[in-house]
């Protein structure tokens, strides 16, 4: 997801590097810059502040097509005369049986930072997807294309299922740490206030902008499932894998709906800085709640360490006389063990997702998504992704 903030302003040199990162792995793209090997940016330090989003807008990164398979389905017209696939979505109801389960906060002990980050995703998902359901119901009268209306309905129902499952996950955490109810209420309040204070077109742009980043980010995660998910609690890991592969499945939906109702790439780009500021604020609310209500022995890290600005502030407090850093634990990052090249490829995908003419159907997809859909269709218990075989035998 959108993880942390750059620790320094983005200058023209950095912007040039970002342009090259965005195109280096694409057909016809610029050759990789020789200094990329020394670049210390990671996905967890990029595209999460207004400044980062402004760079995307200002650099006018060209949107290249990856060599990928588009999602299957019918076709619908897009504003720039490109044919954009209307997706065949399937609404799958999942029961991860969290109600009678002692849900761990530290669900992947090998990566406490990723455990905390993913838990923040659960809190964010509840508020965000509640907003989506309200938004689609409000936008329906403005959707005149019956195929887009069908897409919007399936998209809303998929997101509703995600919200329900994440609520069960979060309820399990609240049973163990009752103070997290305050955190959940605060996260939901952020989205309720957004719904009350912004027009439909803004929230359609918000949804399209944020959903567009999910495929490259979730591909990074799913491509590294052997370290990020497999070592962890199977119920929790399976929840996130299901959610992320379905986000990949409906990767075009939010943009299809936005184009049908608003049809303004300029507006979508113009509001992007405020969109990502809001996303960051909500994630920060969740992480601060983790620090407050979950004992350090259970989380093992400072949950706010996913924010580079916070890590910077704590480092400064250690160096300056008379100041003391917060005593909330160590400050690793969730993706510290992932390859820099993979993170840069994901960063390039995030940047392209915010440019004019972006078509999510062309995104390169995680292999795990195809495997997940195949196994689901074959009747495999995907709610126990890593252990169902051993249980059945």
N, C-alpha and C positions, 0 to 999 in steps of 0.2 A: 504494500500500500504506500501511501505517501508518508514517508517516515520521518525525516528530520530536515533541518534548515541548513543552507550554506553558511559557512563560518566567515565568509568575506563577501564584499560586493562583487558582482559579476562584471568584469570589464570587457573591453573589446577583444582582447586576446582570448579570454575564456569563452566569449560568444562565438568566436571563430572555431574554437575547439569543439564546442557543442554542435555547430553546423556540420563539422566533419564527422563527429560521432554519429549524428543522425543519418548521414548518407553513406558512411564508409562500408557498411555491410549490405548495401542495396545495389541492385543492378544499375549500372551507369553512375554510381555514386562517386564522390571524390575519394582519392586514395587515402588510407589512414595517415593521420599526421604523425611524424616520427616522435613527437613529444608525448603521444598518448600513453606510451609505456610508463612515463613518469607521472602521469596525471593521478592525483590522489583522491579525486572525487569518486564517490561511490553513489549507487542509486539512493542510498539512505541519506545522501547529502544534497539531493538535486530535486528540482521541480516541486518545491513545497512552500515557497514564499512568493509573495507578489512579485518581487524582483525576478525570480526565476521565470515566472510566467511571462513577464514583460519581455524577457530575452526571447522567448519563443515567438512572441508577436513581432518584435523588432527585427529579428534576424531573418524572418520570412523563409524558414526552412522548407525546402521543397519536399513534398510528400511522395515518397517512392513506394512502389508496390513490392512487397516481399514475394518470394516464390512460395506461395501458399495456396491452400485449397479454400475457396469461399464456402460459406455455410450453405447447406442445401435449402431449397425452397422455391417459392415463386419469385418473380421479379417485379419491382416497382420503380417508377420513375424517380429520379433524383433531380434537384434544382439545376445542376450544371449539365444536364442531359446524360450523365453517366447512369448506367443501369445499376441499381443497388438492390441486392437480394433481400426480399422479405422472408424472414426466418421461419422455419418450421419448428416452433418451440413445443416442448413437452413439459407439462407441469407434473412434477414428481413429488409425492408426499413422503417425507422421511420421518422415522421415529428413532432417535438415537438413545432413547430410554434414559434420559438424564434425570427424570423425576425420582427414580429409586437408586440413584448412583451418587457416590461421593466425588463430585467433580473437582479435580485438582486445578489450582491456579497455575502451578508449575507443571504443565502437562508434558513438556519436553525437557527433562532435566539436563540434557546435553546442551541445550541452548535456551537459558532462562530469558535472554533478551527477546528471542523470537516468541517464546511463550507469552510474554507480557504484551508484545506488539499484536499478536493474533487475538489475545483477549480484548485488546482495545478495538480491534476490528469487529468483534461480536457486539460490543456496546454501540459502536458507530452504526453498524448494520441495522440495529433495531430502530434507531431514530431516523436514519436515512430512508430505509425501506417503508417505514410508516409514512414519511413524506411523499414517497413515490406513489403509494396507493392513493393518497388523497389527491395528489397532482393529476394522475391519470383520470380519475373520476371527474375532476374539474375540467380537464382538457378535452374530454370525449366529445362535447358538443362542437368543438372546433375541428375535429378530425372528419373530413368528408370522404376520404378514400376508404372503402370498406376493408381492403387488405391491410391498410395501416391500422384501422380500428381493431382488426383481429390481432395484429401484432401487439398493439398496446394492451389489449386485454390479457393476452398470454404473458406478456412481460410483467404486468401488474400481478398476476397470479403467481408467477415464479418468485417474484420479489416478496410477495406475501408469505410464501412457504419459507423463504430464507429467514424472514423476520420471526416467524413462529419458532423455527428451530433454534435460532440464536437466543430467543427469549428463554427457552428451556435451558440452554447452556448457562446463560447469565443467572437465571434463578438458582441453578445449582451452586454457582459461585456465591450468590447472596446468602444461601442457607449457611454456608461456612463463614462468610464475612458479611454480616448484616449491614454494615455501613456502606457497602457497595450499592445498596438501594438508593442512597442519596446521589451517588455517582450516575447511576442509570437515569434517575429523574432529571438530573442536570443535563445529560446528553440529549434526552428526548425533548427537554425544554428548548434547547438550542434550535432544534429542527421545527418545533411547534412555532417558535417565534419567527423563524424564516418563512414558514407557510403563511403566517398571519401578516407579515410585513412586506412581502414581495409579490409581484404579479406572476401569473402562470408562465409567461414567456421566460422570465428569469429562472424559475425553477426547472423549466424544460432545458434551458441552457446549462444550468448547474448539473443536472442529471447527465446530460450528454457529455459535458466536459469531464466529469469524474469517471463515468462509465468507460469513456474512451481510453483512460489510462490503465484500466484493469487488465486487459489482455497481455500487454508486455510485462506488467508487474507480476501477474499471477503465473505467467509462463516461467519467469525467473524462479518463482517459488516451486512450482510443480516440477520443473526440470531438476530441481534439487530436493525432491521429496525424500530421498534416502537419508538426508541429514536433517531436514527441517520437519518432516512429518513422521517418518517410519520409526524413529527411536522413541516417539512419544506415546501418550495415552491414545489407544486406538479409536475410542468414541470421539474424542475431541478432534483428533487428526482427521477422521473420516468426515466430520461435520465441515471442516474447512475445505477439504478436497472437493466434496460435493458442491459446496457453495461456489468455489472458484471455477470448477469446470462448467457450471451452469452460467456463470458470468461470461465465460468464453463463448458458450453457446449463444447467448443473446447479446453478443458484443455490438451488434449493429442496431439493436432495437431503439435505444434512447435517441440515437442520431436520426433514425428514420422518423420517429415521432416528432422530434424537434424540427426537422426539415419540412414535415407536413404542415405544422402549425405556424412556425415562426419564419423559417426559410431565410435566415440571415447569418452567413458565416461571420460577418463583421461583428454582429451583436454577440455571438457565442464567444469570439475571441476577446471582445472588449470586456466582458464580465468575468473572464477567467481569473484575473487576479483576486477579485473578491470571493470567488468560489473557493479557491485554494486557501485563502486566508481563513475562511469559515471552517473548512475541513480540518485545518491544522488546529484551530481553536478547540474544536470538538474533541479531537484526539488528545489534546493537552488536558482537557477536563477529565477525560477517562484516566489518563496516566497519573495525573495528580491524585485522583481518587484511589488508585492502586497504592500509591505511596502512603496515603493517609490511612487506609482501611485494611490493607493486607500486610501482615508482619513481614519484616525483612527476611526472616528465616524461611518463609514460604515463597517469596518472590525472588530472592537472592540477588536482585539487581535494582538499581534506581530506575523505576519505570519511565522517568522523564529523560533518561539517557538517550532515547531515540532522537531527541532534538539536539542538533549540533550547537545551537545557540546556548542551550542549557549547559551542555558539557563545557563550552567555552567559559561561561559565567562561573561555573564551579572551579575550573582551573585557575581563573583569575583570583577567586577568593582564597585559593590556597597560597597564591604568590604574594598577595598584598598583605602587609602587616595590619593587624586589627580586624581582619575579616576572617570568617570561618565558613567553609563550604557546608552545604547540607549533608547530613549524615544519613543518606538514604540507600547506601549500597554502592557496589561497583557500577561502572558505566560502559559496558561493552555495547556493541551494535549488533543487531539481529543478523546482518549479512556479512559479518567480519570474515567468516570462513568461506564465503563464495568467491569465485574467481572475478577479478577486476574486469576481464573482457566480457563476461556474461552480464555484469552489472552495467557496463557501458552500452551493450547492445540493447538492454532493457531501457536504459535512459534514452537512447535514440528513438525507440518506439514510443516512449512517453511524449517526447518532443513532437514527433510527427502527429501524434493523436490530437494535438491542439492547433494544427495548421489547416488552412483552407483546403477543401477538397478531400479531406481525410476519409477513407473508406475502411472501416474496421474489418470488412470481409476479407481484405487482403493481408491481414496480419498473420504472421507465422504462429502456429498454434503449438501448445505443449503436447508431446506424444501421450502423456498420461491422460489427457482429456479424451482422446479417441479410445484408449484402453478402457477408461471408466464407462463411457457410453456403451461399448461393446459388452462389457461384463454386466452392466445393469440390464441390458436387453436379454442377456442369457440367464437372468435370474439370480445372479450372485448377490450376496448380502453386502451391499456397498456401505452399510452403516458400520461395518467392521472390516474396513478395507484391507487391513494387514493380517487379521487373525481369523477371518471367517472360515478359511480352509481348515485351519487347525482345530477350530471348534466343531465343525461338521464331521471331521474324521474321528 
